[in-house]
Amino acid sequence: MKQKTRQPAGSGRRNAGAVRRKPVSARVAGAAEEKLTKVAGLSAVAAVFRRDPERVVRLYYDESLKTAAGPYCAELARRRRPYRLLAPDELARVAGTVLHGGIVAAVRPREVPDLALETAKQWAKAGAAAVLLDGVGNPHNLGAIARTLAFFGLEHLLLSDHPAQAGLSDAAYRVAEGGLEFLDVRRLTGVAQHLKSLRLHYHVVGTALHAKGVPPEAVPRDRRPFLLVLGNEENGLPPQTLAACETIVTIPGSGQVQSLNVSATAAILVYSLLSR
């Protein structure tokens, strides 16, 4: 009589499914990829390579940017890091969006250190203006504001600890078009309290649809550089933050719509305050 051979424990259909899983090394690599920031678009990628090429871990591009990607591929080859030509659908999967501009760099995330009062004092002593975002929740707005600051030559962007405040996400990098690479980005915690200390060195200008708000041209001239404070897209600045500002500015409009997008407000006010 022929005896049946017993299968080892754990074998059979269930185990067959396990065999098809990705190797551990592939899963670890995929997890590491997820932790990287995706910088998309030629201007943004070019800025990373110009300012801090060591942060670039991988580069992906499609046929349309093969020539433009050449110098960056050479740089990565020198550093023994990978780069790949991908089909458009594959590049969209890597970028997490179809709005990738034909090239994506996977980079190590930037740290956002806390702002020390002594550091802010040194900035002010050098006459460097700054912008604080206190609750700006849309990363596209953060990116657009960063692009504006870089365009006008400002170097300092502060992000508050407001629970709605956006961070340095893939979307923010994409919209900034490289602007974030030219900014020193710091975290400011306990905004209302710290603004009172910063007023010794900065003219703190808040924005609001406020009865006491003055138009940009009426902002008092000051020997101190300005610190422009911008608030949440829906609710504006928190009352405590608003109370800590020295000057409240409001951009007058026709009244047909209530307000401007916060990134448009930032562009108008930065230009206006720098022109004084």
C-alpha positions as CSV (number, residue, x, y, z in Angstrom):
1,M,0.0,0.0,0.0
2,K,1.4,3.4,-1.1
3,Q,1.8,5.8,1.8
4,K,1.1,9.5,1.5
5,T,4.0,11.8,2.1
6,R,3.2,14.4,4.7
7,Q,3.9,18.0,3.7
8,P,6.0,20.1,6.0
9,A,4.0,22.4,8.4
10,G,3.1,25.7,6.8
11,S,3.3,24.4,3.2
12,G,0.5,24.2,0.7
13,R,-1.8,27.0,-0.6
14,R,-1.2,29.4,2.2
15,N,2.6,29.1,2.0
16,A,2.5,29.3,-1.8
17,G,1.0,32.8,-1.4
18,A,3.8,33.8,1.0
19,V,6.5,32.6,-1.5
20,R,5.3,35.2,-4.0
21,R,5.9,38.1,-1.6
22,K,8.6,40.6,-2.4
23,P,12.0,39.8,-0.9
24,V,12.8,41.6,2.4
25,S,15.4,43.7,0.7
26,A,12.8,45.0,-1.8
27,R,10.3,45.8,0.9
28,V,12.9,47.7,2.9
29,A,14.0,49.6,-0.2
30,G,10.3,50.5,-0.9
31,A,9.9,51.7,2.7
32,A,13.0,53.9,2.4
33,E,11.7,55.3,-0.9
34,E,8.5,56.4,0.9
35,K,10.5,58.4,3.4
36,L,12.1,60.5,0.7
37,T,10.7,63.8,-0.5
38,K,9.8,63.9,-4.2
39,V,10.9,67.1,-5.8
40,A,9.2,67.4,-9.2
41,G,9.8,69.8,-12.2
42,L,13.0,70.9,-13.9
43,S,13.3,74.2,-12.0
44,A,12.9,72.5,-8.6
45,V,15.2,69.7,-9.4
46,A,17.8,72.1,-10.8
47,A,17.7,74.1,-7.6
48,V,18.3,71.0,-5.4
49,F,21.3,70.1,-7.5
50,R,22.6,73.7,-7.4
51,R,22.1,74.2,-3.6
52,D,22.5,70.8,-2.0
53,P,23.2,67.9,-4.4
54,E,24.2,65.6,-1.5
55,R,20.5,65.3,-0.6
56,V,19.6,63.7,-3.9
57,V,19.3,60.0,-3.6
58,R,17.7,59.0,-6.9
59,L,16.6,60.7,-10.1
60,Y,13.8,59.8,-12.5
61,Y,12.9,61.4,-15.8
62,D,11.1,60.7,-19.1
63,E,12.2,60.9,-22.7
64,S,11.2,64.6,-23.0
65,L,13.8,65.7,-20.5
66,K,16.5,63.1,-21.3
67,T,18.9,65.8,-22.5
68,A,18.2,68.2,-19.7
69,A,18.7,65.4,-17.1
70,G,22.1,64.6,-18.5
71,P,24.3,66.8,-16.2
72,Y,22.3,65.6,-13.1
73,C,22.8,61.9,-14.2
74,A,26.5,62.6,-14.5
75,E,26.5,64.1,-11.0
76,L,24.7,61.1,-9.5
77,A,27.0,58.7,-11.4
78,R,30.0,60.4,-9.8
79,R,28.3,59.9,-6.4
80,R,27.4,56.2,-7.3
81,R,23.6,56.9,-7.0
82,P,21.0,55.6,-9.4
83,Y,19.0,57.4,-12.1
84,R,16.4,56.0,-14.5
85,L,14.6,56.8,-17.7
86,L,10.9,56.0,-17.1
87,A,7.7,55.8,-19.2
88,P,5.3,58.6,-18.4
89,D,2.9,56.4,-16.4
90,E,5.8,55.0,-14.3
91,L,7.1,58.5,-13.6
92,A,3.6,59.6,-12.5
93,R,3.5,56.7,-10.0
94,V,6.9,57.7,-8.6
95,A,5.9,61.3,-8.3
96,G,2.5,60.6,-7.0
97,T,1.0,63.0,-9.5
98,V,0.9,63.6,-13.3
99,L,2.1,67.1,-12.6
100,H,5.7,66.1,-12.4
101,G,7.1,68.1,-15.4
102,G,9.0,65.2,-16.7
103,I,11.6,64.9,-14.0
104,V,11.6,63.8,-10.3
105,A,14.3,63.8,-7.7
106,A,13.9,61.6,-4.6
107,V,15.7,63.6,-1.9
108,R,16.4,63.4,1.8
109,P,13.9,65.5,3.7
110,R,15.1,68.8,5.1
111,E,15.1,69.3,8.8
112,V,13.2,72.3,10.1
113,P,15.0,73.4,13.3
114,D,13.4,75.5,15.9
115,L,14.1,79.2,15.7
116,A,16.3,80.5,18.5
117,L,15.8,84.1,19.6
118,E,19.6,84.8,19.1
119,T,19.4,83.6,15.5
120,A,16.4,85.9,14.8
121,K,18.4,88.8,16.4
122,Q,21.3,88.2,14.1
123,W,18.9,88.1,11.1
124,A,17.4,91.4,12.1
125,K,20.8,93.0,12.8
126,A,21.7,92.1,9.2
127,G,18.5,93.8,8.0
128,A,16.9,90.6,6.8
129,A,13.1,90.6,6.6
130,A,11.2,87.4,7.3
131,V,7.7,85.8,6.8
132,L,5.9,83.7,9.4
133,L,3.1,81.4,8.4
134,D,0.7,80.7,11.3
135,G,-1.8,78.1,10.1
136,V,-1.5,78.2,6.3
137,G,-2.8,74.7,5.7
138,N,-2.6,74.3,1.9
139,P,0.8,73.1,0.8
140,H,0.3,74.7,-2.6
141,N,0.0,78.1,-0.8
142,L,3.1,77.4,1.2
143,G,5.0,76.6,-2.0
144,A,3.7,79.7,-3.8
145,I,4.7,81.9,-0.9
146,A,8.2,80.3,-0.9
147,R,8.5,81.0,-4.6
148,T,7.5,84.6,-3.9
149,L,10.1,85.0,-1.2
150,A,12.9,83.6,-3.3
151,F,11.9,85.8,-6.2
152,F,12.2,88.9,-4.1
153,G,15.4,87.7,-2.4
154,L,14.1,87.1,1.1
155,E,15.8,84.2,2.8
156,H,13.9,83.4,6.0
157,L,10.6,81.6,6.3
158,L,9.1,80.6,9.6
159,L,6.4,77.9,10.1
160,S,4.4,78.0,13.3
161,D,3.2,75.1,15.5
162,H,-0.4,75.8,14.6
163,P,-2.1,72.4,14.1
164,A,-3.3,73.3,10.6
165,Q,0.1,74.6,9.4
166,A,1.4,72.8,6.3
167,G,5.0,71.5,6.1
168,L,7.6,70.9,3.5
169,S,5.6,68.3,1.4
170,D,6.1,67.1,-2.1
171,A,3.3,69.5,-3.3
172,A,5.0,72.4,-1.6
173,Y,8.3,71.7,-3.3
174,R,6.6,71.3,-6.7
175,V,4.7,74.6,-6.5
176,A,7.7,76.4,-5.1
177,E,9.6,75.8,-8.4
178,G,12.9,75.6,-6.5
179,G,12.2,78.5,-4.2
180,L,12.4,76.4,-1.0
181,E,16.0,75.6,-1.7
182,F,16.9,79.3,-1.3
183,L,15.1,79.7,2.0
184,D,16.2,79.1,5.6
185,V,13.1,77.5,7.0
186,R,12.6,77.4,10.8
187,R,9.9,76.4,13.2
188,L,8.5,79.0,15.6
189,T,6.6,77.5,18.6
190,G,4.5,79.5,21.0
191,V,4.0,82.1,18.4
192,A,2.1,84.8,20.4
193,Q,4.7,84.8,23.2
194,H,7.7,84.7,20.9
195,L,6.4,87.6,18.8
196,K,6.5,89.8,21.8
197,S,10.2,89.1,22.1
198,L,10.8,89.4,18.4
199,R,9.3,92.9,18.4
200,L,12.6,94.1,20.0
201,H,14.2,93.3,16.7
202,Y,11.5,93.2,14.1
203,H,8.5,95.3,13.1
204,V,5.8,92.6,13.3
205,V,3.1,93.2,10.7
206,G,0.0,91.0,10.8
207,T,-2.6,90.6,8.1
208,A,-6.4,90.6,8.6
209,L,-9.7,91.7,7.4
210,H,-9.8,94.0,10.3
211,A,-11.5,97.3,11.1
212,K,-8.2,98.7,12.4
213,G,-6.2,97.4,9.5
214,V,-4.2,100.0,7.4
215,P,-3.5,99.7,3.7
216,P,0.1,98.7,2.8
217,E,1.2,102.3,1.9
218,A,0.2,103.4,5.4
219,V,2.3,100.9,7.3
220,P,4.7,103.0,9.5
221,R,8.3,103.2,8.3
222,D,10.6,101.5,10.8
223,R,14.4,101.0,11.2
224,R,13.8,97.4,12.0
225,P,13.2,94.9,9.2
226,F,9.7,93.6,8.9
227,L,8.3,90.2,10.0
228,L,5.2,89.6,8.0
229,V,2.7,87.2,9.6
230,L,0.1,85.4,7.5
231,G,-2.7,83.2,8.8
232,N,-5.0,80.4,7.9
233,E,-6.9,80.5,4.6
234,E,-10.3,80.2,6.2
235,N,-9.9,81.7,9.7
236,G,-7.0,84.1,9.4
237,L,-4.6,84.7,12.2
238,P,-5.4,83.3,15.7
239,P,-6.6,86.2,18.0
240,Q,-3.5,85.7,20.3
241,T,-1.2,86.1,17.3
242,L,-3.1,89.1,16.0
243,A,-2.8,90.8,19.4
244,A,1.0,90.3,19.4
245,C,1.4,92.1,16.1
246,E,2.4,95.8,16.1
247,T,0.7,96.8,12.9
248,I,-2.3,95.2,11.2
249,V,-2.4,95.6,7.4
250,T,-5.4,95.0,5.1
251,I,-5.3,95.1,1.3
252,P,-8.4,97.1,0.1
253,G,-10.5,95.6,-2.6
254,S,-13.6,96.3,-4.7
255,G,-15.8,94.3,-2.3
256,Q,-17.0,91.9,-5.0
257,V,-15.1,89.1,-3.2
258,Q,-14.1,89.0,0.4
259,S,-10.4,88.4,0.2
260,L,-7.4,87.4,-1.8
261,N,-5.7,84.0,-1.6
262,V,-3.0,84.1,1.1
263,S,-0.2,83.5,-1.5
264,A,-1.4,86.5,-3.5
265,T,-1.6,88.6,-0.3
266,A,2.0,87.5,0.5
267,A,3.2,88.6,-2.9
268,I,1.6,92.1,-2.7
269,L,2.7,92.8,0.8
270,V,6.2,91.6,0.5
271,Y,6.7,93.8,-2.6
272,S,5.0,96.7,-0.9
273,L,7.0,96.4,2.4
274,L,10.3,95.9,0.6
275,S,9.7,99.0,-1.6
276,R,9.4,101.3,1.3
